[in-house]
Amino acid sequence: MKKITLLALLLLVLVGCSQQGSTDKKGTASEKEKVSAVDEDSEKEVVKETAKKEEEREIEKLLPDLSQYETVKLEKKEENFEIEIQYPSFGYEPVDKLLADEMQFQFESSQEAAKEIIKDPAYEEEGLGTKIKYSYDVSFKEPVVTDDFVSIYFDVYIYMGGVHGTEHSYAFNYDLKNNQLLDLEEVLKRSGTDLNSVSKLVAEELINSGQFAEYRSEPVTFKYKEDVKEETKPTLENYYAFSLTEDAIILYKQFYKLFPNSAGVVGVEVSWDKIAAATEEKKNDIVYQNNDHQFTLHLPASWEGKYIVKEGDWNVGAEISYDFQFMHNGKEICNIFSISVLDTESAENIGPMNLIANHNGKTYVWNPIMEMPPEFWEGGELQELEEEFARMVNEEVPEIMETFTFE
C-alpha cells in the first residue's frame, strides 16, 4: 500500500513538472515572439530613417553650390537721368531667372519713369550740382546661402530732384529644397508662429535693444512706446521686406515716428531662439472661458493669481459686465478691465468703450481702468507694482482682447 502511495505521489510530481515545463516553454515562446516583434519594429524604423537620410543626401547632391556668384549690372546713363541695378547671378537657373526677370522689369520701368519725370514741369530743379533730375539705384548686401534657402536684401535709392531722395527696400527669399519663393506668412508658419507674435518681438527690440538706444530716452517714455505700437502693427504693409539668416529673421521698415529720415530703412533682427521661446510661452497662456455668453480669452501666464472675474452692474447701459479685478496677496485692489454685453438694438452709442464684436443680437465692448489707482502712486502701498500694473493695462489688455473668440 505504501508503495502504491509513493508511486502515486511520484506520478503527480512528474505530471506537475511536465505541466510546468510546458508552461515555461509556452512563456518562453511568447517572450520570443514579443522580442521578435520589437526587433521587427526597430528594423522598420531603422530602414525608414536610413531611407529618409538617403533621400536627403540625394536632394543635397542635386542642390547647387551658391556660395559663389557674379554681380550683374544693368546700367543706363543719359544727360538727365541715371539708372543702375545690380544683382547676383549664381549659375543656378531657377534662382537666376527669377532675379533676372524682376531686375529687367525694374530696369525698363525706371526708364519710363525717368522720361515722365524729365517732361514734368514740376521737376525743374536740378540735382545737386548736376543736371540729373532722376536716378534709380539698386544694390544688394552679401547673400545669405544655406542648404535650405538663399536670402538677398536689396537697397533701392530713388532721386527725383530736390535735396533728398527716398530709400526703399525689398528682399528675395527662395526655398532651395522645394524650388519656390518664400513669403513671410510661409516662413513664420514653418517656424510655428505668426505675424502677430513676431510683431510683438519687433516692438520689444525697438524698446529694449541697445541698437536703437540713441533714438530713445531712458527711461523709455510712454509716447515712444505708443509710437512703437503704432509702427509695429501686425500688417503685411509694415513687414513687406524681410531677409533670413540661419539664426534670425530681419524685418525692414522705415520707422517714420521713431527715427529721423536720415536713418532710412532700418532692419530689426529677431532671433529664432526668441521666437521659439515666445511660442513656447504662449502655450502656457491662461484660458478664460465665459459659459454664459460662450466666449474665451487668452491671458498671459504671468497673470496667474493676480486677477479674479466678477459680475458687475456698474454699466447701466449693459445687460451685464464682467470685471477683471487686480489681486495682490489675496486682496482685491482695483479694476484692470471690463467686458460689457449690450443689446445691439439699443447700443447705438458705446461712448468711450471699445467695440469687440456684434454676435447673436448682442454687442460686446471693453474698457480698461481709466486712471492709475492711488495704491500705485508714489508713497502708496503698492508703489513697487506701478510699472507692472501699467504694463498689464496699457500693453497686455489690448493684446488679450485680440484673442477674444466665440466658441
PERATA-V114814 format. One record per pair of residues at least 24 apart in sequence whose ideal C-beta (glycine too) atoms are under 10 Angstrom apart, sorted by sequence separation. I is the first residue (numbers start at 0). J is the second residue. D is the distance in whole Angstrom. If there is no record, write none. Layout:
i & j & d
I & J & D
I & J & D
This chain:
i & j & d
65 & 89 & 5
71 & 95 & 9
82 & 106 & 7
109 & 133 & 8
133 & 157 & 8
134 & 158 & 4
135 & 159 & 9
148 & 172 & 6
149 & 173 & 5
203 & 227 & 9
230 & 254 & 5
240 & 264 & 8
242 & 266 & 8
244 & 268 & 8
246 & 270 & 6
247 & 271 & 6
302 & 326 & 10
304 & 328 & 10
307 & 331 & 7
313 & 337 & 8
317 & 341 & 5
318 & 342 & 6
339 & 363 & 7
340 & 364 & 8
367 & 391 & 9
368 & 392 & 6
64 & 89 & 9
65 & 90 & 8
82 & 107 & 10
84 & 109 & 8
109 & 134 & 9
110 & 135 & 9
133 & 158 & 7
134 & 159 & 8
148 & 173 & 6
149 & 174 & 9
202 & 227 & 5
205 & 230 & 8
206 & 231 & 10
229 & 254 & 10
230 & 255 & 8
241 & 266 & 9
246 & 271 & 6
247 & 272 & 9
296 & 321 & 10
298 & 323 & 8
304 & 329 & 9
306 & 331 & 9
309 & 334 & 9
314 & 339 & 5
316 & 341 & 6
317 & 342 & 9
338 & 363 & 6
339 & 364 & 5
367 & 392 & 5
63 & 89 & 7
64 & 90 & 9
65 & 91 & 6
68 & 94 & 10
69 & 95 & 10
73 & 99 & 9
82 & 108 & 10
83 & 109 & 10
109 & 135 & 4
132 & 158 & 8
133 & 159 & 6
134 & 160 & 10
147 & 173 & 10
148 & 174 & 6
149 & 175 & 6
201 & 227 & 9
202 & 228 & 7
205 & 231 & 7
229 & 255 & 10
230 & 256 & 6
231 & 257 & 10
240 & 266 & 9
241 & 267 & 10
242 & 268 & 10
244 & 270 & 9
245 & 271 & 8
246 & 272 & 8
247 & 273 & 8
248 & 274 & 8
292 & 318 & 10
311 & 337 & 7
313 & 339 & 9
314 & 340 & 9
316 & 342 & 9
338 & 364 & 7
339 & 365 & 7
367 & 393 & 8
63 & 90 & 7
64 & 91 & 9
68 & 95 & 9
71 & 98 & 8
82 & 109 & 5
108 & 135 & 9
109 & 136 & 10
131 & 158 & 7
132 & 159 & 7
133 & 160 & 7
143 & 170 & 10
147 & 174 & 7
148 & 175 & 6
204 & 231 & 9
227 & 254 & 8
229 & 256 & 6
230 & 257 & 6
244 & 271 & 9
247 & 274 & 9
292 & 319 & 8
294 & 321 & 10
296 & 323 & 9
305 & 332 & 10
311 & 338 & 10
314 & 341 & 8
318 & 345 & 10
337 & 364 & 9
338 & 365 & 5
339 & 366 & 8
63 & 91 & 4
71 & 99 & 7
81 & 109 & 10
82 & 110 & 6
109 & 137 & 9
132 & 160 & 5
136 & 164 & 9
140 & 168 & 10
147 & 175 & 6
148 & 176 & 8
202 & 230 & 8
203 & 231 & 9
226 & 254 & 8
229 & 257 & 9
230 & 258 & 10
241 & 269 & 10
243 & 271 & 10
291 & 319 & 8
309 & 337 & 10
311 & 339 & 8
337 & 365 & 7
338 & 366 & 9
368 & 396 & 9
62 & 91 & 9
63 & 92 & 9
65 & 94 & 7
73 & 102 & 6
80 & 109 & 9
106 & 135 & 9
131 & 160 & 8
132 & 161 & 10
135 & 164 & 10
142 & 171 & 9
143 & 172 & 9
144 & 173 & 10
146 & 175 & 7
147 & 176 & 6
148 & 177 & 10
199 & 228 & 10
201 & 230 & 9
202 & 231 & 4
226 & 255 & 9
227 & 256 & 8
238 & 267 & 10
292 & 321 & 9
306 & 335 & 6
308 & 337 & 10
316 & 345 & 7
317 & 346 & 9
336 & 365 & 6
337 & 366 & 6
367 & 396 & 5
63 & 93 & 9
72 & 102 & 10
73 & 103 & 7
80 & 110 & 8
82 & 112 & 9
105 & 135 & 8
134 & 164 & 7
136 & 166 & 10
137 & 167 & 9
140 & 170 & 9
145 & 175 & 8
146 & 176 & 8
147 & 177 & 9
198 & 228 & 10
201 & 231 & 5
202 & 232 & 10
226 & 256 & 4
227 & 257 & 7
291 & 321 & 9
305 & 335 & 9
306 & 336 & 10
308 & 338 & 9
316 & 346 & 7
336 & 366 & 7
337 & 367 & 8
366 & 396 & 10
367 & 397 & 8
63 & 94 & 8
71 & 102 & 7
75 & 106 & 7
82 & 113 & 7
106 & 137 & 9
127 & 158 & 9
133 & 164 & 10
139 & 170 & 9
144 & 175 & 8
150 & 181 & 8
200 & 231 & 9
202 & 233 & 10
225 & 256 & 9
226 & 257 & 6
336 & 367 & 5
337 & 368 & 8
365 & 396 & 8
63 & 95 & 10
73 & 105 & 8
74 & 106 & 9
75 & 107 & 10
80 & 112 & 9
81 & 113 & 9
105 & 137 & 7
126 & 158 & 7
137 & 169 & 9
139 & 171 & 9
149 & 181 & 10
198 & 230 & 10
199 & 231 & 8
201 & 233 & 9
289 & 321 & 7
316 & 348 & 9
317 & 349 & 10
334 & 366 & 9
335 & 367 & 7
336 & 368 & 7
365 & 397 & 9
73 & 106 & 5
77 & 110 & 9
80 & 113 & 4
126 & 159 & 10
127 & 160 & 10
148 & 181 & 7
198 & 231 & 5
223 & 256 & 9
302 & 335 & 9
316 & 349 & 8
334 & 367 & 8
335 & 368 & 6
367 & 400 & 9
73 & 107 & 9
75 & 109 & 8
79 & 113 & 7
80 & 114 & 8
126 & 160 & 7
127 & 161 & 9
147 & 181 & 10
197 & 231 & 9
198 & 232 & 7
199 & 233 & 8
222 & 256 & 9
223 & 257 & 7
287 & 321 & 9
316 & 350 & 8
334 & 368 & 5
365 & 399 & 9
75 & 110 & 6
79 & 114 & 9
102 & 137 & 7
124 & 159 & 10
125 & 160 & 7
126 & 161 & 8
127 & 162 & 7
198 & 233 & 4
317 & 352 & 9
333 & 368 & 6
334 & 369 & 9
365 & 400 & 6
73 & 109 & 9
77 & 113 & 8
80 & 116 & 7
124 & 160 & 5
125 & 161 & 10
126 & 162 & 10
127 & 163 & 10
150 & 186 & 10
197 & 233 & 8
198 & 234 & 9
201 & 237 & 9
231 & 267 & 9
287 & 323 & 8
314 & 350 & 10
316 & 352 & 9
77 & 114 & 9
79 & 116 & 8
80 & 117 & 7
122 & 159 & 6
123 & 160 & 8
124 & 161 & 6
195 & 232 & 10
196 & 233 & 8
201 & 238 & 8
333 & 370 & 10
363 & 400 & 10
75 & 113 & 8
79 & 117 & 5
121 & 159 & 10
122 & 160 & 5
124 & 162 & 9
126 & 164 & 10
148 & 186 & 9
194 & 232 & 10
195 & 233 & 5
314 & 352 & 8
333 & 371 & 9
334 & 372 & 9
365 & 403 & 8
78 & 117 & 9
121 & 160 & 9
122 & 161 & 8
194 & 233 & 4
198 & 237 & 7
333 & 372 & 4
77 & 117 & 9
119 & 159 & 9
193 & 233 & 8
194 & 234 & 8
198 & 238 & 7
214 & 254 & 9
332 & 372 & 7
333 & 373 & 9
363 & 403 & 7
98 & 139 & 10
119 & 160 & 9
194 & 235 & 8
197 & 238 & 8
333 & 374 & 7
116 & 158 & 10
147 & 189 & 10
215 & 257 & 8
296 & 338 & 8
321 & 363 & 10
323 & 365 & 10
332 & 374 & 6
333 & 375 & 9
363 & 405 & 9
79 & 122 & 10
116 & 159 & 6
117 & 160 & 10
194 & 237 & 9
211 & 254 & 9
214 & 257 & 6
215 & 258 & 10
318 & 361 & 8
325 & 368 & 9
332 & 375 & 9
116 & 160 & 7
194 & 238 & 7
197 & 241 & 9
214 & 258 & 5
294 & 338 & 8
317 & 361 & 10
318 & 362 & 10
320 & 364 & 9
321 & 365 & 9
323 & 367 & 10
324 & 368 & 10
353 & 397 & 9
81 & 126 & 9
112 & 157 & 9
213 & 258 & 9
214 & 259 & 8
317 & 362 & 9
320 & 365 & 10
323 & 368 & 10
355 & 400 & 6
79 & 125 & 9
80 & 126 & 10
109 & 155 & 10
113 & 159 & 9
204 & 250 & 9
211 & 257 & 8
292 & 338 & 9
294 & 340 & 10
317 & 363 & 10
320 & 366 & 9
322 & 368 & 10
355 & 401 & 10
359 & 405 & 9
79 & 126 & 9
112 & 159 & 9
201 & 248 & 10
211 & 258 & 8
317 & 364 & 8
325 & 372 & 8
327 & 374 & 9
353 & 400 & 7
356 & 403 & 7
358 & 405 & 6
81 & 129 & 9
94 & 142 & 10
105 & 153 & 10
109 & 157 & 8
200 & 248 & 10
214 & 262 & 8
292 & 340 & 6
316 & 364 & 10
332 & 380 & 9
333 & 381 & 9
355 & 403 & 5
356 & 404 & 9
201 & 250 & 6
205 & 254 & 8
213 & 262 & 10
289 & 338 & 8
291 & 340 & 9
325 & 374 & 9
332 & 381 & 7
356 & 405 & 8
79 & 129 & 9
80 & 130 & 9
81 & 131 & 6
105 & 155 & 9
200 & 250 & 9
314 & 364 & 9
325 & 375 & 10
78 & 129 & 10
79 & 130 & 6
80 & 131 & 6
81 & 132 & 10
82 & 133 & 8
83 & 134 & 8
84 & 135 & 8
85 & 136 & 9
86 & 137 & 7
98 & 149 & 10
102 & 153 & 9
184 & 235 & 8
187 & 238 & 10
197 & 248 & 7
201 & 252 & 9
211 & 262 & 10
214 & 265 & 9
287 & 338 & 10
289 & 340 & 9
330 & 381 & 10
78 & 130 & 6
79 & 131 & 7
80 & 132 & 6
81 & 133 & 8
82 & 134 & 7
83 & 135 & 8
84 & 136 & 8
85 & 137 & 6
86 & 138 & 9
87 & 139 & 7
101 & 153 & 10
183 & 235 & 7
198 & 250 & 9
205 & 257 & 7
314 & 366 & 9
332 & 384 & 9
77 & 130 & 10
78 & 131 & 9
79 & 132 & 5
80 & 133 & 4
81 & 134 & 5
82 & 135 & 5
83 & 136 & 5
84 & 137 & 4
85 & 138 & 5
86 & 139 & 6
89 & 142 & 8
98 & 151 & 8
182 & 235 & 9
197 & 250 & 8
205 & 258 & 10
327 & 380 & 9
328 & 381 & 10
335 & 388 & 8
77 & 131 & 9
78 & 132 & 10
79 & 133 & 7
80 & 134 & 6
81 & 135 & 8
82 & 136 & 8
83 & 137 & 7
84 & 138 & 9
85 & 139 & 6
87 & 141 & 9
187 & 241 & 10
211 & 265 & 8
327 & 381 & 6
76 & 131 & 9
79 & 134 & 10
80 & 135 & 8
81 & 136 & 8
82 & 137 & 9
83 & 138 & 8
84 & 139 & 10
87 & 142 & 6
89 & 144 & 8
94 & 149 & 6
98 & 153 & 10
183 & 238 & 6
186 & 241 & 7
210 & 265 & 9
333 & 388 & 9
336 & 391 & 9
77 & 133 & 9
86 & 142 & 10
183 & 239 & 8
192 & 248 & 10
194 & 250 & 10
210 & 266 & 9
211 & 267 & 8
325 & 381 & 9
332 & 388 & 9
335 & 391 & 6
336 & 392 & 7
87 & 144 & 10
94 & 151 & 9
182 & 239 & 10
183 & 240 & 9
186 & 243 & 7
210 & 267 & 8
327 & 384 & 7
335 & 392 & 6
76 & 134 & 10
91 & 149 & 9
183 & 241 & 6
190 & 248 & 8
210 & 268 & 8
334 & 392 & 9
182 & 241 & 9
208 & 267 & 8
325 & 384 & 9
336 & 395 & 10
75 & 135 & 9
89 & 149 & 8
181 & 241 & 9
205 & 265 & 9
208 & 268 & 9
335 & 395 & 9
336 & 396 & 5
187 & 248 & 8
294 & 355 & 9
327 & 388 & 9
335 & 396 & 7
336 & 397 & 9
87 & 149 & 9
89 & 151 & 10
181 & 243 & 8
186 & 248 & 7
205 & 267 & 7
294 & 356 & 9
325 & 387 & 10
338 & 400 & 8
204 & 267 & 5
325 & 388 & 7
336 & 399 & 8
73 & 137 & 9
87 & 151 & 7
203 & 267 & 10
204 & 268 & 7
294 & 358 & 8
335 & 399 & 10
336 & 400 & 8
72 & 137 & 10
86 & 151 & 8
183 & 248 & 9
202 & 267 & 9
204 & 269 & 6
293 & 358 & 9
338 & 403 & 8
201 & 267 & 5
203 & 269 & 9
204 & 270 & 10
292 & 358 & 8
293 & 359 & 9
325 & 391 & 8
86 & 153 & 8
183 & 250 & 8
200 & 267 & 9
201 & 268 & 9
292 & 359 & 9
325 & 392 & 9
70 & 138 & 10
85 & 153 & 9
101 & 169 & 9
201 & 269 & 6
323 & 391 & 10
70 & 139 & 8
84 & 153 & 9
85 & 154 & 10
170 & 239 & 9
172 & 241 & 7
200 & 269 & 5
204 & 273 & 9
292 & 361 & 7
294 & 363 & 7
296 & 365 & 10
101 & 171 & 8
169 & 239 & 7
170 & 240 & 5
172 & 242 & 7
173 & 243 & 10
197 & 267 & 10
199 & 269 & 10
200 & 270 & 9
203 & 273 & 8
84 & 155 & 9
168 & 239 & 9
169 & 240 & 5
170 & 241 & 6
171 & 242 & 9
172 & 243 & 6
198 & 269 & 10
292 & 363 & 8
167 & 239 & 10
168 & 240 & 5
169 & 241 & 9
170 & 242 & 4
197 & 269 & 6
68 & 141 & 10
83 & 156 & 10
98 & 171 & 7
167 & 240 & 8
168 & 241 & 10
169 & 242 & 10
170 & 243 & 8
196 & 269 & 10
200 & 273 & 6
323 & 396 & 8
68 & 142 & 7
97 & 171 & 7
168 & 242 & 9
200 & 274 & 7
203 & 277 & 9
98 & 173 & 9
66 & 142 & 9
68 & 144 & 9
97 & 173 & 7
172 & 248 & 10
197 & 273 & 9
200 & 276 & 10
323 & 399 & 9
65 & 142 & 7
67 & 144 & 10
81 & 158 & 9
94 & 171 & 8
192 & 269 & 10
197 & 274 & 7
200 & 277 & 6
66 & 144 & 6
80 & 158 & 9
196 & 274 & 7
199 & 277 & 7
65 & 144 & 5
80 & 159 & 10
94 & 173 & 6
170 & 249 & 8
192 & 271 & 10
305 & 384 & 10
64 & 144 & 9
65 & 145 & 9
93 & 173 & 8
170 & 250 & 10
197 & 277 & 8
63 & 144 & 10
68 & 149 & 10
94 & 175 & 8
170 & 251 & 7
190 & 271 & 7
196 & 277 & 6
91 & 173 & 10
93 & 175 & 9
169 & 251 & 8
192 & 274 & 5
196 & 278 & 7
305 & 387 & 9
65 & 148 & 10
68 & 151 & 10
97 & 180 & 7
168 & 251 & 5
191 & 274 & 8
192 & 275 & 8
305 & 388 & 9
62 & 146 & 7
65 & 149 & 6
87 & 171 & 9
91 & 175 & 9
94 & 178 & 9
167 & 251 & 9
168 & 252 & 9
190 & 274 & 6
191 & 275 & 8
196 & 280 & 10
62 & 147 & 9
86 & 171 & 8
93 & 178 & 5
168 & 253 & 8
190 & 275 & 8
192 & 277 & 7
193 & 278 & 9
196 & 281 & 7
306 & 391 & 9
63 & 149 & 10
93 & 179 & 9
94 & 180 & 10
167 & 253 & 8
192 & 278 & 5
301 & 387 & 9
305 & 391 & 8
59 & 146 & 7
153 & 240 & 9
166 & 253 & 7
187 & 274 & 8
191 & 278 & 5
58 & 146 & 9
152 & 240 & 8
165 & 253 & 9
190 & 278 & 8
191 & 279 & 9
193 & 281 & 10
152 & 241 & 9
153 & 242 & 9
192 & 281 & 9
301 & 390 & 9
302 & 391 & 7
152 & 242 & 4
191 & 281 & 10
301 & 391 & 8
55 & 146 & 9
150 & 241 & 9
151 & 242 & 7
152 & 243 & 10
299 & 390 & 10
150 & 242 & 5
151 & 243 & 10
299 & 391 & 8
150 & 243 & 4
298 & 391 & 10
302 & 395 & 8
149 & 243 & 9
150 & 244 & 7
166 & 260 & 9
301 & 395 & 8
148 & 243 & 6
150 & 245 & 10
165 & 260 & 9
166 & 261 & 10
168 & 263 & 9
169 & 264 & 10
299 & 394 & 10
147 & 243 & 9
148 & 244 & 10
166 & 262 & 9
167 & 263 & 9
168 & 264 & 4
170 & 266 & 10
299 & 395 & 6
148 & 245 & 9
152 & 249 & 8
154 & 251 & 10
163 & 260 & 7
166 & 263 & 4
167 & 264 & 7
168 & 265 & 10
298 & 395 & 8
302 & 399 & 9
145 & 243 & 8
147 & 245 & 9
150 & 248 & 9
163 & 261 & 9
165 & 263 & 9
166 & 264 & 5
168 & 266 & 8
298 & 396 & 9
143 & 242 & 7
145 & 244 & 8
146 & 245 & 10
150 & 249 & 9
152 & 251 & 7
165 & 264 & 10
299 & 398 & 8
142 & 242 & 9
143 & 243 & 6
145 & 245 & 6
298 & 398 & 10
299 & 399 & 8
143 & 244 & 5
297 & 398 & 9
298 & 399 & 6
140 & 242 & 8
143 & 245 & 8
297 & 399 & 7
296 & 399 & 6
296 & 400 & 8
297 & 401 & 9
298 & 402 & 8
296 & 401 & 10
297 & 402 & 4
143 & 249 & 10
296 & 402 & 6
297 & 403 & 9
156 & 263 & 9
295 & 402 & 8
296 & 403 & 6
297 & 404 & 9
65 & 173 & 10
295 & 403 & 8
296 & 404 & 8
154 & 263 & 8
155 & 264 & 9
294 & 403 & 6
295 & 404 & 6
65 & 175 & 8
154 & 264 & 7
294 & 404 & 7
295 & 405 & 8
293 & 404 & 10
294 & 405 & 5
295 & 406 & 6
63 & 175 & 8
152 & 264 & 10
287 & 399 & 9
293 & 405 & 6
294 & 406 & 7
62 & 175 & 6
292 & 405 & 8
293 & 406 & 5
61 & 175 & 10
62 & 176 & 7
152 & 266 & 8
285 & 399 & 10
289 & 403 & 10
292 & 406 & 9
61 & 176 & 9
284 & 399 & 9
287 & 402 & 9
59 & 175 & 10
286 & 402 & 9
287 & 403 & 10
289 & 405 & 10
290 & 406 & 9
58 & 175 & 9
59 & 176 & 9
289 & 406 & 9
58 & 176 & 6
284 & 402 & 8
288 & 406 & 8
58 & 177 & 10
55 & 176 & 9
140 & 266 & 10
228 & 393 & 9
224 & 390 & 10
228 & 394 & 8
218 & 386 & 9
221 & 389 & 9
225 & 393 & 9
233 & 401 & 9
224 & 393 & 8
228 & 397 & 8
224 & 394 & 8
221 & 393 & 8
202 & 394 & 9
199 & 394 & 9
199 & 398 & 7
195 & 398 & 9
195 & 401 & 7
195 & 402 & 10
